[in-house]
Amino acid sequence: MTMDVRLARIDSRLLHGQVATVWTKTVAPTRILVVSDAVARDELRKVLIVQAAPPEVKANVITVDKMIEIYHDPLFDTIKPLILTDTPQNMARLVAGGLDFSAVGINIGSLAYSGGMVMVTNAIAVGRLEAAALYQLQAAGLKVFAQKVPTDKRVDVMPLLAKNGFKA
């Protein structure tokens, strides 16, 4: 038996209103795991994220290596997590570390714009490193799609990358 992952989501905002309310109610996780080395080192962000969790679901902020470790530990098999990363690179590291998201695919909520990036949707900005990580996820056999909330239609992100000049 392995962990029953309810949602694997990339969102630079991490745990926010849409995730705390709509997604949590839809996928019914027993734990929200925010996976980011940078956030795990930032005590203030950790506190704010844990406080943003809905009362019925505990949230933890952990490093990528810790997530890989607990995923492979049978003691954690009963956890049904909603897993959030802030970057495609972190999600690709989880997959490279053996996490299986084939049942849920990779959901992208929002990726914040910074210099040198291209907006591929109104909420998703991608640069060279992000595109490379998304292609890694696709190469691992995963569906990579944009979907802000569960009632939105899933949009395949890969054609959007190609359309904007990002190649595998």
Secondary structure as the mmCIF struct_conf table of DSSP 4:
data_model
#
loop_
_struct_conf.conf_type_id
_struct_conf.id
_struct_conf.beg_label_comp_id
_struct_conf.beg_label_asym_id
_struct_conf.beg_label_seq_id
_struct_conf.end_label_comp_id
_struct_conf.end_label_asym_id
_struct_conf.end_label_seq_id
STRN STRN1 LEU A 7 ASP A 11
TURN_TY1_P TURN_TY1_P1 SER A 12 ARG A 13
BEND BEND1 LEU A 15 LEU A 15
HELX_RH_AL_P HELX_RH_AL_P1 GLY A 17 GLY A 17
HELX_RH_PI_P HELX_RH_PI_P1 GLN A 18 TRP A 23
HELX_RH_AL_P HELX_RH_AL_P2 THR A 24 VAL A 27
BEND BEND2 THR A 30 THR A 30
STRN STRN2 ARG A 31 VAL A 35
HELX_RH_AL_P HELX_RH_AL_P3 ASP A 37 ALA A 40
TURN_TY1_P TURN_TY1_P2 ARG A 41 ARG A 41
HELX_RH_AL_P HELX_RH_AL_P4 GLU A 43 ALA A 52
BEND BEND3 ALA A 53 ALA A 53
TURN_TY1_P TURN_TY1_P3 PRO A 55 GLU A 56
BEND BEND4 VAL A 57 VAL A 57
STRN STRN3 LYS A 58 ILE A 62
HELX_RH_AL_P HELX_RH_AL_P5 VAL A 64 TYR A 71
TURN_TY1_P TURN_TY1_P4 HIS A 72 HIS A 72
HELX_RH_3T_P HELX_RH_3T_P1 PRO A 74 PHE A 76
TURN_TY1_P TURN_TY1_P5 ASP A 77 THR A 78
STRN STRN4 PRO A 81 THR A 85
BEND BEND5 ASP A 86 THR A 87
HELX_RH_AL_P HELX_RH_AL_P6 PRO A 88 ALA A 96
TURN_TY1_P TURN_TY1_P6 GLY A 97 GLY A 98
TURN_TY1_P TURN_TY1_P7 SER A 102 VAL A 104
STRN STRN5 ILE A 106 SER A 110
STRN STRN6 LEU A 111 LEU A 111
TURN_TY1_P TURN_TY1_P8 GLY A 115 GLY A 116
STRN STRN7 VAL A 118 MET A 119
BEND BEND6 VAL A 120 ALA A 123
STRN STRN8 ILE A 124 ILE A 124
STRN STRN9 ALA A 125 VAL A 126
HELX_RH_AL_P HELX_RH_AL_P7 ARG A 128 ALA A 139
TURN_TY1_P TURN_TY1_P9 ALA A 140 GLY A 141
STRN STRN10 VAL A 144 ALA A 146
BEND BEND7 LYS A 148 VAL A 149
TURN_TY1_P TURN_TY1_P10 PRO A 150 THR A 151
BEND BEND8 ASP A 152 ASP A 152
HELX_LH_PP_P HELX_LH_PP_P1 LYS A 153 ARG A 154
STRN STRN11 VAL A 155 ASP A 156
BEND BEND9 VAL A 157 VAL A 157
HELX_RH_AL_P HELX_RH_AL_P8 MET A 158 LYS A 163
TURN_TY1_P TURN_TY1_P11 ASN A 164 GLY A 165
#
